[in-house]
């Protein structure tokens, strides 16, 4: 019984020492950053060159660098003790926009 009592007293100290934070909702900026980072990788260009249009909290249409695609966020409701498991997943094929020149 004494061991349990001492463990209960030490738990707050351990959690603060480990920089514990309870799971919390992922911010809107974090969601957007996940999508832009993944799209920049897929499109092989800078995220600053991309335009993002939100369909809902989990679906985004991205265009830029002469390409377009749709992304869906998975596991993005909250962060966990080990960090965010949030991932942007490609939900369409990447369309390449070709510009037709004049002859």
Beta strands, then each sheet from edge to edge (+ up, - down):
strand 1: 51-54
strand 2: 59-64
strand 3: 67-74
strand 4: 87-90
strand 5: 95-96
sheet 1: 1+ 2- 3+ 4-
sheet 2: 1+ 2- 3+ 5-
end
